Amino acid sequence: TLGSVVLSFDVDYDHALESVLMGHPFRTIRYCVKHYRVCGDGGVLLAEVTDNHQAMNTLTFDAPVTTQSLSVEVVESQGNVPVALFELRCYTPE
């Protein structure tokens, strides 16, 4: 039984970003997952995020979710590059 799920995506942490004084050539971090879905048993949609730009996402469910499995489907990234999910943490309801 889940109350929330935390996903940590790869945003190319070892990519050197220029300082504020130099500016940055990218509007978004290309390796970040932009659109994804989290599904439970039988492909039941639990959450969908369509305009993500953060490395860590916390999904808090309105009501506790009981499931035996979770799947994360990456629909789109910020750029045409491979993406990765570093970590998936599940928490029971408070």
N, CA, C and O atoms as a CHARMM CRD file, in Angstrom:
* protein
*
  376
    1    1 THR  N      0.85200  -1.18100   0.00000 PROA 1      0.00000
    2    1 THR  CA     0.00000   0.00000   0.00000 PROA 1      0.00000
    3    1 THR  C      0.88900   1.23300   0.00000 PROA 1      0.00000
    4    1 THR  O      1.75700   1.39200   0.85800 PROA 1      0.00000
    5    2 LEU  N      0.66000   2.08900  -0.96500 PROA 2      0.00000
    6    2 LEU  CA     1.51100   3.26300  -1.17400 PROA 2      0.00000
    7    2 LEU  C      0.76900   4.56600  -0.88900 PROA 2      0.00000
    8    2 LEU  O     -0.40700   4.71900  -1.21900 PROA 2      0.00000
    9    3 GLY  N      1.48400   5.49000  -0.27500 PROA 3      0.00000
   10    3 GLY  CA     0.96800   6.83900  -0.08800 PROA 3      0.00000
   11    3 GLY  C      1.64000   7.81300  -1.03600 PROA 3      0.00000
   12    3 GLY  O      1.03700   8.79400  -1.47100 PROA 3      0.00000
   13    4 SER  N      2.90900   7.52700  -1.35400 PROA 4      0.00000
   14    4 SER  CA     3.64800   8.37600  -2.28900 PROA 4      0.00000
   15    4 SER  C      4.79400   7.59600  -2.91600 PROA 4      0.00000
   16    4 SER  O      5.23100   6.56600  -2.40100 PROA 4      0.00000
   17    5 VAL  N      5.26300   8.11500  -4.03500 PROA 5      0.00000
   18    5 VAL  CA     6.37500   7.53900  -4.78200 PROA 5      0.00000
   19    5 VAL  C      7.31100   8.67800  -5.16000 PROA 5      0.00000
   20    5 VAL  O      6.86500   9.74400  -5.58500 PROA 5      0.00000
   21    6 VAL  N      8.60700   8.44900  -5.00400 PROA 6      0.00000
   22    6 VAL  CA     9.61200   9.44400  -5.39900 PROA 6      0.00000
   23    6 VAL  C     10.45500   8.85000  -6.52000 PROA 6      0.00000
   24    6 VAL  O     11.00200   7.75500  -6.38400 PROA 6      0.00000
   25    7 LEU  N     10.55800   9.58400  -7.63500 PROA 7      0.00000
   26    7 LEU  CA    11.37100   9.16100  -8.77000 PROA 7      0.00000
   27    7 LEU  C     12.54800  10.12000  -8.91300 PROA 7      0.00000
   28    7 LEU  O     12.37400  11.33700  -8.85400 PROA 7      0.00000
   29    8 SER  N     13.74200   9.57000  -9.09900 PROA 8      0.00000
   30    8 SER  CA    14.95000  10.37100  -9.32500 PROA 8      0.00000
   31    8 SER  C     15.47000  10.05800 -10.71500 PROA 8      0.00000
   32    8 SER  O     15.92000   8.94600 -10.99100 PROA 8      0.00000
   33    9 PHE  N     15.40100  11.05300 -11.58400 PROA 9      0.00000
   34    9 PHE  CA    15.82300  10.88400 -12.97100 PROA 9      0.00000
   35    9 PHE  C     17.25300  11.36500 -13.17100 PROA 9      0.00000
   36    9 PHE  O     17.73900  12.22300 -12.43400 PROA 9      0.00000
   37   10 ASP  N     17.91300  10.81200 -14.16400 PROA 10     0.00000
   38   10 ASP  CA    19.23900  11.26300 -14.56800 PROA 10     0.00000
   39   10 ASP  C     19.08100  12.56900 -15.34100 PROA 10     0.00000
   40   10 ASP  O     18.37000  12.62600 -16.34400 PROA 10     0.00000
   41   11 VAL  N     19.74500  13.60500 -14.86900 PROA 11     0.00000
   42   11 VAL  CA    19.74000  14.87400 -15.59700 PROA 11     0.00000
   43   11 VAL  C     21.16600  15.25300 -15.99700 PROA 11     0.00000
   44   11 VAL  O     21.50000  16.43100 -16.13000 PROA 11     0.00000
   45   12 ASP  N     21.99800  14.22500 -16.18600 PROA 12     0.00000
   46   12 ASP  CA    23.38200  14.42200 -16.60500 PROA 12     0.00000
   47   12 ASP  C     24.13000  15.29800 -15.59400 PROA 12     0.00000
   48   12 ASP  O     24.63200  16.37200 -15.92700 PROA 12     0.00000
   49   13 TYR  N     24.19000  14.80900 -14.35200 PROA 13     0.00000
   50   13 TYR  CA    24.80000  15.57200 -13.26200 PROA 13     0.00000
   51   13 TYR  C     26.26100  15.91900 -13.51900 PROA 13     0.00000
   52   13 TYR  O     26.75800  16.90400 -12.97200 PROA 13     0.00000
   53   14 ASP  N     26.95800  15.14000 -14.33000 PROA 14     0.00000
   54   14 ASP  CA    28.36900  15.44100 -14.56100 PROA 14     0.00000
   55   14 ASP  C     28.57800  16.44300 -15.69700 PROA 14     0.00000
   56   14 ASP  O     29.71700  16.75200 -16.04400 PROA 14     0.00000
   57   15 HSD  N     27.48800  16.95200 -16.27900 PROA 15     0.00000
   58   15 HSD  CA    27.58600  17.96100 -17.33500 PROA 15     0.00000
   59   15 HSD  C     27.86600  19.32100 -16.69000 PROA 15     0.00000
   60   15 HSD  O     27.08600  19.80300 -15.86900 PROA 15     0.00000
   61   16 ALA  N     28.97300  19.92100 -17.06900 PROA 16     0.00000
   62   16 ALA  CA    29.34000  21.20700 -16.48100 PROA 16     0.00000
   63   16 ALA  C     28.42600  22.31400 -17.00300 PROA 16     0.00000
   64   16 ALA  O     28.34900  22.55400 -18.20800 PROA 16     0.00000
   65   17 LEU  N     27.74100  22.97700 -16.08700 PROA 17     0.00000
   66   17 LEU  CA    26.89300  24.11000 -16.46800 PROA 17     0.00000
   67   17 LEU  C     27.67400  25.39600 -16.26100 PROA 17     0.00000
   68   17 LEU  O     28.38400  25.55300 -15.26800 PROA 17     0.00000
   69   18 GLU  N     27.53700  26.30000 -17.19400 PROA 18     0.00000
   70   18 GLU  CA    28.22800  27.56700 -17.07700 PROA 18     0.00000
   71   18 GLU  C     27.60900  28.38700 -15.94900 PROA 18     0.00000
   72   18 GLU  O     26.48500  28.12500 -15.52000 PROA 18     0.00000
   73   19 SER  N     28.34100  29.36200 -15.48500 PROA 19     0.00000
   74   19 SER  CA    27.82800  30.21300 -14.40900 PROA 19     0.00000
   75   19 SER  C     26.79400  31.18000 -14.96800 PROA 19     0.00000
   76   19 SER  O     26.58800  31.25200 -16.17900 PROA 19     0.00000
   77   20 VAL  N     26.15900  31.90700 -14.09300 PROA 20     0.00000
   78   20 VAL  CA    25.15700  32.89800 -14.49300 PROA 20     0.00000
   79   20 VAL  C     25.79900  33.96800 -15.36900 PROA 20     0.00000
   80   20 VAL  O     25.15500  34.51200 -16.26700 PROA 20     0.00000
   81   21 LEU  N     27.04000  34.26300 -15.11400 PROA 21     0.00000
   82   21 LEU  CA    27.72500  35.29800 -15.88600 PROA 21     0.00000
   83   21 LEU  C     27.96400  34.87300 -17.33600 PROA 21     0.00000
   84   21 LEU  O     27.95300  35.71200 -18.23600 PROA 21     0.00000
   85   22 MET  N     28.17800  33.58000 -17.56600 PROA 22     0.00000
   86   22 MET  CA    28.46400  33.09400 -18.91400 PROA 22     0.00000
   87   22 MET  C     27.20800  32.70200 -19.67300 PROA 22     0.00000
   88   22 MET  O     27.21700  32.66300 -20.90400 PROA 22     0.00000
   89   23 GLY  N     26.14200  32.41400 -18.96700 PROA 23     0.00000
   90   23 GLY  CA    24.92900  31.96700 -19.64600 PROA 23     0.00000
   91   23 GLY  C     24.97200  30.48300 -19.92200 PROA 23     0.00000
   92   23 GLY  O     25.97900  29.82700 -19.65700 PROA 23     0.00000
   93   24 HSD  N     23.89900  29.95300 -20.44500 PROA 24     0.00000
   94   24 HSD  CA    23.79400  28.52700 -20.71600 PROA 24     0.00000
   95   24 HSD  C     23.15400  28.34200 -22.08200 PROA 24     0.00000
   96   24 HSD  O     22.11100  28.94200 -22.34400 PROA 24     0.00000
   97   25 PRO  N     23.73700  27.53500 -22.96400 PROA 25     0.00000
   98   25 PRO  CA    23.21600  27.40500 -24.32300 PROA 25     0.00000
   99   25 PRO  C     21.92600  26.58400 -24.43200 PROA 25     0.00000
  100   25 PRO  O     21.25400  26.63300 -25.46200 PROA 25     0.00000
  101   26 PHE  N     21.57100  25.82800 -23.38100 PROA 26     0.00000
  102   26 PHE  CA    20.38800  24.97800 -23.45100 PROA 26     0.00000
  103   26 PHE  C     19.24100  25.59000 -22.65900 PROA 26     0.00000
  104   26 PHE  O     19.44400  26.11800 -21.56500 PROA 26     0.00000
  105   27 ARG  N     18.03900  25.51700 -23.21500 PROA 27     0.00000
  106   27 ARG  CA    16.85400  25.98900 -22.49100 PROA 27     0.00000
  107   27 ARG  C     16.44500  24.97000 -21.44000 PROA 27     0.00000
  108   27 ARG  O     15.96800  25.33900 -20.36600 PROA 27     0.00000
  109   28 THR  N     16.62900  23.68400 -21.74600 PROA 28     0.00000
  110   28 THR  CA    16.31900  22.60700 -20.81100 PROA 28     0.00000
  111   28 THR  C     17.48400  21.62800 -20.78300 PROA 28     0.00000
  112   28 THR  O     18.31700  21.60900 -21.68900 PROA 28     0.00000
  113   29 ILE  N     17.53200  20.81900 -19.73700 PROA 29     0.00000
  114   29 ILE  CA    18.53300  19.77000 -19.64400 PROA 29     0.00000
  115   29 ILE  C     18.05900  18.61600 -20.52100 PROA 29     0.00000
  116   29 ILE  O     17.01500  18.02500 -20.24800 PROA 29     0.00000
  117   30 ARG  N     18.79800  18.29200 -21.55500 PROA 30     0.00000
  118   30 ARG  CA    18.35500  17.32900 -22.56600 PROA 30     0.00000
  119   30 ARG  C     18.10300  15.93400 -22.02800 PROA 30     0.00000
  120   30 ARG  O     17.28100  15.20700 -22.58700 PROA 30     0.00000
  121   31 TYR  N     18.78000  15.53600 -20.96400 PROA 31     0.00000
  122   31 TYR  CA    18.64100  14.17100 -20.45300 PROA 31     0.00000
  123   31 TYR  C     17.45500  13.99000 -19.51200 PROA 31     0.00000
  124   31 TYR  O     17.15400  12.86900 -19.10300 PROA 31     0.00000
  125   32 CYS  N     16.79100  15.06600 -19.17200 PROA 32     0.00000
  126   32 CYS  CA    15.68700  14.99500 -18.22200 PROA 32     0.00000
  127   32 CYS  C     14.43400  14.42700 -18.89800 PROA 32     0.00000
  128   32 CYS  O     14.12900  14.76000 -20.04300 PROA 32     0.00000
  129   33 VAL  N     13.72100  13.57200 -18.17500 PROA 33     0.00000
  130   33 VAL  CA    12.46600  13.00700 -18.67600 PROA 33     0.00000
  131   33 VAL  C     11.39600  14.09500 -18.63900 PROA 33     0.00000
  132   33 VAL  O     11.17800  14.72100 -17.60200 PROA 33     0.00000
  133   34 LYS  N     10.73300  14.31800 -19.76500 PROA 34     0.00000
  134   34 LYS  CA     9.70800  15.36100 -19.85700 PROA 34     0.00000
  135   34 LYS  C      8.31000  14.81400 -19.56300 PROA 34     0.00000
  136   34 LYS  O      7.53800  15.44400 -18.84000 PROA 34     0.00000
  137   35 HSD  N      7.98500  13.65500 -20.11400 PROA 35     0.00000
  138   35 HSD  CA     6.64000  13.09000 -20.00900 PROA 35     0.00000
  139   35 HSD  C      6.76100  11.62600 -19.60000 PROA 35     0.00000
  140   35 HSD  O      7.45600  10.84900 -20.25500 PROA 35     0.00000
  141   36 TYR  N      6.08400  11.25300 -18.51800 PROA 36     0.00000
  142   36 TYR  CA     6.13300   9.86000 -18.07000 PROA 36     0.00000
  143   36 TYR  C      4.83000   9.46400 -17.39300 PROA 36     0.00000
  144   36 TYR  O      4.03100  10.30600 -16.98300 PROA 36     0.00000
  145   37 ARG  N      4.64300   8.14700 -17.29000 PROA 37     0.00000
  146   37 ARG  CA     3.47300   7.57100 -16.63000 PROA 37     0.00000
  147   37 ARG  C      3.94300   6.53900 -15.61000 PROA 37     0.00000
  148   37 ARG  O      4.93500   5.84300 -15.82800 PROA 37     0.00000
  149   38 VAL  N      3.22300   6.44900 -14.50000 PROA 38     0.00000
  150   38 VAL  CA     3.46500   5.41600 -13.49600 PROA 38     0.00000
  151   38 VAL  C      2.19600   4.57700 -13.41900 PROA 38     0.00000
  152   38 VAL  O      1.10600   5.10000 -13.18700 PROA 38     0.00000
  153   39 CYS  N      2.35000   3.27400 -13.61400 PROA 39     0.00000
  154   39 CYS  CA     1.20600   2.35500 -13.62300 PROA 39     0.00000
  155   39 CYS  C      1.37800   1.28800 -12.55400 PROA 39     0.00000
  156   39 CYS  O      2.49400   0.93900 -12.17000 PROA 39     0.00000
  157   40 GLY  N      0.24400   0.77800 -12.08500 PROA 40     0.00000
  158   40 GLY  CA     0.23400  -0.30700 -11.10100 PROA 40     0.00000
  159   40 GLY  C     -0.15200  -1.61000 -11.76100 PROA 40     0.00000
  160   40 GLY  O      0.04200  -1.79000 -12.96300 PROA 40     0.00000
  161   41 ASP  N     -0.70600  -2.52700 -10.96600 PROA 41     0.00000
  162   41 ASP  CA    -1.12100  -3.84100 -11.46100 PROA 41     0.00000
  163   41 ASP  C     -2.01800  -3.72500 -12.68300 PROA 41     0.00000
  164   41 ASP  O     -2.93500  -2.90400 -12.72100 PROA 41     0.00000
  165   42 GLY  N     -1.74400  -4.55600 -13.68000 PROA 42     0.00000
  166   42 GLY  CA    -2.58300  -4.60000 -14.87600 PROA 42     0.00000
  167   42 GLY  C     -2.52800  -3.33700 -15.71200 PROA 42     0.00000
  168   42 GLY  O     -3.41700  -3.10800 -16.53200 PROA 42     0.00000
  169   43 GLY  N     -1.51500  -2.51600 -15.52800 PROA 43     0.00000
  170   43 GLY  CA    -1.38200  -1.29800 -16.32500 PROA 43     0.00000
  171   43 GLY  C     -2.29400  -0.16100 -15.89800 PROA 43     0.00000
  172   43 GLY  O     -2.50500   0.78000 -16.66300 PROA 43     0.00000
  173   44 VAL  N     -2.84000  -0.23100 -14.68100 PROA 44     0.00000
  174   44 VAL  CA    -3.71800   0.83400 -14.18700 PROA 44     0.00000
  175   44 VAL  C     -2.89200   2.10300 -13.97800 PROA 44     0.00000
  176   44 VAL  O     -1.90300   2.09600 -13.24400 PROA 44     0.00000
  177   45 LEU  N     -3.30600   3.18800 -14.62900 PROA 45     0.00000
  178   45 LEU  CA    -2.58600   4.45900 -14.54200 PROA 45     0.00000
  179   45 LEU  C     -2.73600   5.05600 -13.14400 PROA 45     0.00000
  180   45 LEU  O     -3.85000   5.31800 -12.68900 PROA 45     0.00000
  181   46 LEU  N     -1.61000   5.26600 -12.47100 PROA 46     0.00000
  182   46 LEU  CA    -1.61400   5.86700 -11.13700 PROA 46     0.00000
  183   46 LEU  C     -1.27200   7.34800 -11.18800 PROA 46     0.00000
  184   46 LEU  O     -1.79500   8.14000 -10.40400 PROA 46     0.00000
  185   47 ALA  N     -0.38700   7.72300 -12.12100 PROA 47     0.00000
  186   47 ALA  CA     0.01800   9.12300 -12.25300 PROA 47     0.00000
  187   47 ALA  C      0.60600   9.34600 -13.63900 PROA 47     0.00000
  188   47 ALA  O      1.19300   8.44300 -14.23500 PROA 47     0.00000
  189   48 GLU  N      0.43500  10.57000 -14.14000 PROA 48     0.00000
  190   48 GLU  CA     1.03100  10.96100 -15.42100 PROA 48     0.00000
  191   48 GLU  C      1.51500  12.39200 -15.29000 PROA 48     0.00000
  192   48 GLU  O      0.77400  13.27100 -14.85200 PROA 48     0.00000
  193   49 VAL  N      2.76700  12.62100 -15.67400 PROA 49     0.00000
  194   49 VAL  CA     3.36500  13.94800 -15.64400 PROA 49     0.00000
  195   49 VAL  C      3.76000  14.28300 -17.07500 PROA 49     0.00000
  196   49 VAL  O      4.48700  13.52500 -17.71700 PROA 49     0.00000
  197   50 THR  N      3.27900  15.42800 -17.57900 PROA 50     0.00000
  198   50 THR  CA     3.47700  15.75800 -18.99400 PROA 50     0.00000
  199   50 THR  C      4.48900  16.86800 -19.25600 PROA 50     0.00000
  200   50 THR  O      4.93500  17.01900 -20.39300 PROA 50     0.00000
  201   51 ASP  N      4.86700  17.64700 -18.24700 PROA 51     0.00000
  202   51 ASP  CA     5.80000  18.74600 -18.49200 PROA 51     0.00000
  203   51 ASP  C      6.84900  18.82100 -17.37900 PROA 51     0.00000
  204   51 ASP  O      7.04900  19.87200 -16.77000 PROA 51     0.00000
  205   52 ASN  N      7.50500  17.70400 -17.12500 PROA 52     0.00000
  206   52 ASN  CA     8.51200  17.64800 -16.07700 PROA 52     0.00000
  207   52 ASN  C      9.79600  18.33900 -16.51800 PROA 52     0.00000
  208   52 ASN  O     10.19200  18.25700 -17.68100 PROA 52     0.00000
  209   53 HSD  N     10.44200  19.02200 -15.57200 PROA 53     0.00000
  210   53 HSD  CA    11.75500  19.61500 -15.81400 PROA 53     0.00000
  211   53 HSD  C     12.65500  19.46500 -14.59900 PROA 53     0.00000
  212   53 HSD  O     13.67900  20.14100 -14.49400 PROA 53     0.00000
  213   54 GLN  N     12.27700  18.57800 -13.67800 PROA 54     0.00000
  214   54 GLN  CA    13.03200  18.39300 -12.45300 PROA 54     0.00000
  215   54 GLN  C     13.64600  16.99700 -12.38000 PROA 54     0.00000
  216   54 GLN  O     13.15000  16.04900 -12.98800 PROA 54     0.00000
  217   55 ALA  N     14.73100  16.89800 -11.62600 PROA 55     0.00000
  218   55 ALA  CA    15.39900  15.61300 -11.45300 PROA 55     0.00000
  219   55 ALA  C     14.62700  14.70600 -10.50200 PROA 55     0.00000
  220   55 ALA  O     14.55600  13.49600 -10.71900 PROA 55     0.00000
  221   56 MET  N     14.05100  15.28000  -9.45200 PROA 56     0.00000
  222   56 MET  CA    13.29600  14.49000  -8.47500 PROA 56     0.00000
  223   56 MET  C     11.82200  14.86600  -8.52700 PROA 56     0.00000
  224   56 MET  O     11.45800  16.04100  -8.51300 PROA 56     0.00000
  225   57 ASN  N     10.99100  13.84000  -8.58800 PROA 57     0.00000
  226   57 ASN  CA     9.53900  14.03900  -8.60700 PROA 57     0.00000
  227   57 ASN  C      8.92000  13.24400  -7.47700 PROA 57     0.00000
  228   57 ASN  O      9.19800  12.05400  -7.32800 PROA 57     0.00000
  229   58 THR  N      8.08200  13.88900  -6.68000 PROA 58     0.00000
  230   58 THR  CA     7.33100  13.21300  -5.62400 PROA 58     0.00000
  231   58 THR  C      5.87400  13.16400  -6.03800 PROA 58     0.00000
  232   58 THR  O      5.24100  14.19800  -6.24700 PROA 58     0.00000
  233   59 LEU  N      5.35200  11.96200  -6.15300 PROA 59     0.00000
  234   59 LEU  CA     3.95000  11.75600  -6.50400 PROA 59     0.00000
  235   59 LEU  C      3.22100  11.32900  -5.23800 PROA 59     0.00000
  236   59 LEU  O      3.49200  10.25600  -4.69900 PROA 59     0.00000
  237   60 THR  N      2.30100  12.15700  -4.76100 PROA 60     0.00000
  238   60 THR  CA     1.52700  11.85400  -3.56800 PROA 60     0.00000
  239   60 THR  C      0.10700  11.52400  -3.99400 PROA 60     0.00000
  240   60 THR  O     -0.54500  12.31900  -4.67000 PROA 60     0.00000
  241   61 PHE  N     -0.36400  10.37000  -3.60600 PROA 61     0.00000
  242   61 PHE  CA    -1.68700   9.91200  -4.01000 PROA 61     0.00000
  243   61 PHE  C     -2.74900  10.45200  -3.05700 PROA 61     0.00000
  244   61 PHE  O     -2.53100  10.52800  -1.84700 PROA 61     0.00000
  245   62 ASP  N     -3.90900  10.83000  -3.61800 PROA 62     0.00000
  246   62 ASP  CA    -5.01600  11.34300  -2.80200 PROA 62     0.00000
  247   62 ASP  C     -5.51300  10.28700  -1.82300 PROA 62     0.00000
  248   62 ASP  O     -5.80900  10.58800  -0.66700 PROA 62     0.00000
  249   63 ALA  N     -5.60000   9.06400  -2.29100 PROA 63     0.00000
  250   63 ALA  CA    -5.99300   7.93100  -1.45500 PROA 63     0.00000
  251   63 ALA  C     -4.89900   6.87700  -1.57000 PROA 63     0.00000
  252   63 ALA  O     -4.26100   6.77900  -2.61900 PROA 63     0.00000
  253   64 PRO  N     -4.66200   6.08600  -0.52900 PROA 64     0.00000
  254   64 PRO  CA    -3.63800   5.03900  -0.60800 PROA 64     0.00000
  255   64 PRO  C     -3.88500   4.09800  -1.78300 PROA 64     0.00000
  256   64 PRO  O     -5.02700   3.76700  -2.10200 PROA 64     0.00000
  257   65 VAL  N     -2.79700   3.67500  -2.42000 PROA 65     0.00000
  258   65 VAL  CA    -2.85600   2.78500  -3.58600 PROA 65     0.00000
  259   65 VAL  C     -2.28200   1.43200  -3.18800 PROA 65     0.00000
  260   65 VAL  O     -1.17000   1.35200  -2.66600 PROA 65     0.00000
  261   66 THR  N     -3.03900   0.37500  -3.43300 PROA 66     0.00000
  262   66 THR  CA    -2.55300  -0.97700  -3.16500 PROA 66     0.00000
  263   66 THR  C     -2.23700  -1.65200  -4.48800 PROA 66     0.00000
  264   66 THR  O     -3.09600  -1.76700  -5.36200 PROA 66     0.00000
  265   67 THR  N     -0.99400  -2.09900  -4.62500 PROA 67     0.00000
  266   67 THR  CA    -0.54900  -2.73300  -5.86200 PROA 67     0.00000
  267   67 THR  C      0.59400  -3.69700  -5.55800 PROA 67     0.00000
  268   67 THR  O      1.29100  -3.54600  -4.55400 PROA 67     0.00000
  269   68 GLN  N      0.77800  -4.67200  -6.41400 PROA 68     0.00000
  270   68 GLN  CA     1.88600  -5.61900  -6.27200 PROA 68     0.00000
  271   68 GLN  C      3.07100  -5.22500  -7.14300 PROA 68     0.00000
  272   68 GLN  O      4.17100  -5.75100  -6.97200 PROA 68     0.00000
  273   69 SER  N      2.84900  -4.29300  -8.08600 PROA 69     0.00000
  274   69 SER  CA     3.92300  -3.90700  -8.99700 PROA 69     0.00000
  275   69 SER  C      3.76200  -2.45600  -9.41600 PROA 69     0.00000
  276   69 SER  O      2.67400  -1.88400  -9.34200 PROA 69     0.00000
  277   70 LEU  N      4.86500  -1.87600  -9.85700 PROA 70     0.00000
  278   70 LEU  CA     4.87300  -0.52900 -10.42300 PROA 70     0.00000
  279   70 LEU  C      5.67400  -0.56900 -11.71600 PROA 70     0.00000
  280   70 LEU  O      6.66800  -1.28700 -11.82400 PROA 70     0.00000
  281   71 SER  N      5.23200   0.20200 -12.68200 PROA 71     0.00000
  282   71 SER  CA     6.02400   0.36700 -13.90400 PROA 71     0.00000
  283   71 SER  C      6.07300   1.85000 -14.24000 PROA 71     0.00000
  284   71 SER  O      5.11700   2.59100 -14.01400 PROA 71     0.00000
  285   72 VAL  N      7.20500   2.25900 -14.78200 PROA 72     0.00000
  286   72 VAL  CA     7.39400   3.64800 -15.19900 PROA 72     0.00000
  287   72 VAL  C      7.60800   3.63500 -16.70300 PROA 72     0.00000
  288   72 VAL  O      8.53500   2.99600 -17.20300 PROA 72     0.00000
  289   73 GLU  N      6.76000   4.33300 -17.40800 PROA 73     0.00000
  290   73 GLU  CA     6.86600   4.43000 -18.86400 PROA 73     0.00000
  291   73 GLU  C      7.32400   5.83400 -19.23200 PROA 73     0.00000
  292   73 GLU  O      6.63100   6.81300 -18.95200 PROA 73     0.00000
  293   74 VAL  N      8.48400   5.93100 -19.85600 PROA 74     0.00000
  294   74 VAL  CA     8.97900   7.21600 -20.32900 PROA 74     0.00000
  295   74 VAL  C      8.39700   7.45100 -21.71800 PROA 74     0.00000
  296   74 VAL  O      8.64000   6.66900 -22.63800 PROA 74     0.00000
  297   75 VAL  N      7.63700   8.51600 -21.86900 PROA 75     0.00000
  298   75 VAL  CA     6.98500   8.84200 -23.12600 PROA 75     0.00000
  299   75 VAL  C      7.85700   9.78000 -23.96000 PROA 75     0.00000
  300   75 VAL  O      7.95300   9.63000 -25.17800 PROA 75     0.00000
  301   76 GLU  N      8.49700  10.76000 -23.28800 PROA 76     0.00000
  302   76 GLU  CA     9.27100  11.76300 -24.02900 PROA 76     0.00000
  303   76 GLU  C     10.36800  12.33100 -23.13500 PROA 76     0.00000
  304   76 GLU  O     10.18300  12.50300 -21.93000 PROA 76     0.00000
  305   77 SER  N     11.51200  12.61900 -23.74900 PROA 77     0.00000
  306   77 SER  CA    12.59100  13.29900 -23.03200 PROA 77     0.00000
  307   77 SER  C     12.68600  14.72800 -23.54400 PROA 77     0.00000
  308   77 SER  O     12.00000  15.09900 -24.49700 PROA 77     0.00000
  309   78 GLN  N     13.53400  15.52700 -22.91500 PROA 78     0.00000
  310   78 GLN  CA    13.71300  16.92100 -23.33200 PROA 78     0.00000
  311   78 GLN  C     14.50000  17.01800 -24.64200 PROA 78     0.00000
  312   78 GLN  O     14.40600  18.02400 -25.34500 PROA 78     0.00000
  313   79 GLY  N     15.26100  15.99900 -24.96700 PROA 79     0.00000
  314   79 GLY  CA    16.05200  15.98600 -26.19000 PROA 79     0.00000
  315   79 GLY  C     16.10300  14.58100 -26.74200 PROA 79     0.00000
  316   79 GLY  O     15.59500  13.64800 -26.12000 PROA 79     0.00000
  317   80 ASN  N     16.69800  14.42100 -27.87900 PROA 80     0.00000
  318   80 ASN  CA    16.77900  13.11200 -28.52100 PROA 80     0.00000
  319   80 ASN  C     17.99300  12.34400 -27.99500 PROA 80     0.00000
  320   80 ASN  O     18.92500  12.04300 -28.74000 PROA 80     0.00000
  321   81 VAL  N     17.96300  12.03500 -26.69600 PROA 81     0.00000
  322   81 VAL  CA    19.07000  11.34900 -26.03200 PROA 81     0.00000
  323   81 VAL  C     18.51000  10.26600 -25.11200 PROA 81     0.00000
  324   81 VAL  O     17.33400  10.32000 -24.75200 PROA 81     0.00000
  325   82 PRO  N     19.32500   9.28400 -24.72600 PROA 82     0.00000
  326   82 PRO  CA    18.85400   8.25700 -23.78800 PROA 82     0.00000
  327   82 PRO  C     18.55800   8.87300 -22.41900 PROA 82     0.00000
  328   82 PRO  O     19.21700   9.82900 -22.01200 PROA 82     0.00000
  329   83 VAL  N     17.58300   8.33200 -21.72300 PROA 83     0.00000
  330   83 VAL  CA    17.24000   8.80100 -20.38600 PROA 83     0.00000
  331   83 VAL  C     17.36200   7.64000 -19.40200 PROA 83     0.00000
  332   83 VAL  O     17.40200   6.47400 -19.79600 PROA 83     0.00000
  333   84 ALA  N     17.42000   7.97800 -18.12000 PROA 84     0.00000
  334   84 ALA  CA    17.55500   6.93900 -17.10300 PROA 84     0.00000
  335   84 ALA  C     16.82000   7.33700 -15.83500 PROA 84     0.00000
  336   84 ALA  O     16.71000   8.51400 -15.49400 PROA 84     0.00000
  337   85 LEU  N     16.32300   6.32400 -15.15300 PROA 85     0.00000
  338   85 LEU  CA    15.72200   6.48500 -13.84000 PROA 85     0.00000
  339   85 LEU  C     16.73300   5.94400 -12.83200 PROA 85     0.00000
  340   85 LEU  O     17.03100   4.75000 -12.83100 PROA 85     0.00000
  341   86 PHE  N     17.25900   6.81500 -11.97900 PROA 86     0.00000
  342   86 PHE  CA    18.25700   6.40400 -10.99600 PROA 86     0.00000
  343   86 PHE  C     17.63600   5.67500  -9.81600 PROA 86     0.00000
  344   86 PHE  O     18.19600   4.70200  -9.31000 PROA 86     0.00000
  345   87 GLU  N     16.47800   6.15100  -9.38100 PROA 87     0.00000
  346   87 GLU  CA    15.93700   5.64200  -8.13100 PROA 87     0.00000
  347   87 GLU  C     14.42000   5.75200  -8.12600 PROA 87     0.00000
  348   87 GLU  O     13.84700   6.69900  -8.66400 PROA 87     0.00000
  349   88 LEU  N     13.78600   4.76700  -7.51000 PROA 88     0.00000
  350   88 LEU  CA    12.33200   4.76300  -7.30800 PROA 88     0.00000
  351   88 LEU  C     12.10400   4.38100  -5.85400 PROA 88     0.00000
  352   88 LEU  O     12.40700   3.26000  -5.44600 PROA 88     0.00000
  353   89 ARG  N     11.57000   5.31400  -5.07100 PROA 89     0.00000
  354   89 ARG  CA    11.30700   5.04900  -3.66400 PROA 89     0.00000
  355   89 ARG  C      9.81400   5.04900  -3.40700 PROA 89     0.00000
  356   89 ARG  O      9.09800   5.91400  -3.91100 PROA 89     0.00000
  357   90 CYS  N      9.33900   4.09500  -2.63200 PROA 90     0.00000
  358   90 CYS  CA     7.91600   3.96900  -2.31700 PROA 90     0.00000
  359   90 CYS  C      7.71600   4.14900  -0.82700 PROA 90     0.00000
  360   90 CYS  O      8.46700   3.60300  -0.01900 PROA 90     0.00000
  361   91 TYR  N      6.68500   4.92900  -0.46100 PROA 91     0.00000
  362   91 TYR  CA     6.39600   5.20500   0.93900 PROA 91     0.00000
  363   91 TYR  C      4.96400   4.82000   1.26600 PROA 91     0.00000
  364   91 TYR  O      4.05800   5.01100   0.45400 PROA 91     0.00000
  365   92 THR  N      4.76700   4.28000   2.45300 PROA 92     0.00000
  366   92 THR  CA     3.42700   3.93300   2.90800 PROA 92     0.00000
  367   92 THR  C      2.69300   5.20400   3.32400 PROA 92     0.00000
  368   92 THR  O      3.33200   6.21900   3.60000 PROA 92     0.00000
  369   93 PRO  N      1.36900   5.16600   3.37200 PROA 93     0.00000
  370   93 PRO  CA     0.61800   6.35800   3.78000 PROA 93     0.00000
  371   93 PRO  C      0.95600   6.75300   5.22000 PROA 93     0.00000
  372   93 PRO  O      1.31600   5.91000   6.04100 PROA 93     0.00000
  373   94 GLU  N      0.83400   8.03200   5.50300 PROA 94     0.00000
  374   94 GLU  CA     1.12400   8.52300   6.85800 PROA 94     0.00000
  375   94 GLU  C      0.00300   8.19200   7.79800 PROA 94     0.00000
  376   94 GLU  O      0.07000   8.52600   8.98100 PROA 94     0.00000
